[in-house]
C-alpha cells in the first residue's frame, strides 16, 4: 500500500475494512466457512473466497458471515466450503470454483436449495 494522501482516502480505507470485518461477524443467520489449508489454497481457495465475498456484496446479503478455517481433511475435493444456515444440517461442498461459489450463494443461501451435485458431506465433520 502506498502513502495515504488525504483524509478522504483514509476514510475509504476505514469504510472498506469495517465492511470486511462485519462480514466475519458470526452472530448472523448463517455462515460460510472456506477451508484455507495449504491444499485448499493450492487448489484455488483464495479465488473461491474472493468470489463468495464479491457475490454476497453484489446481492446485498449481509446476514451471512464468511470465515476461514484450516484444512477440512478433504484434500481430494478442494477447494471446499461449509455452509451453515440457522439450525439446518451443515453442508460441505467440494470443487468450489468461483463460478460454483456463485451458484451456491444463489441457490443455497438465497433460495434454500442444496446444490446436490457439489455436496461432498452432510452434517458435522
Helices and strands as residue ranges (DSSP letters): H 7-23, E 30-35, H 38-43, H 45-59, E 64-69, G 75-77, E 81-85, E 91-93, H 98-104, I 105-110, G 116-118, E 119-122
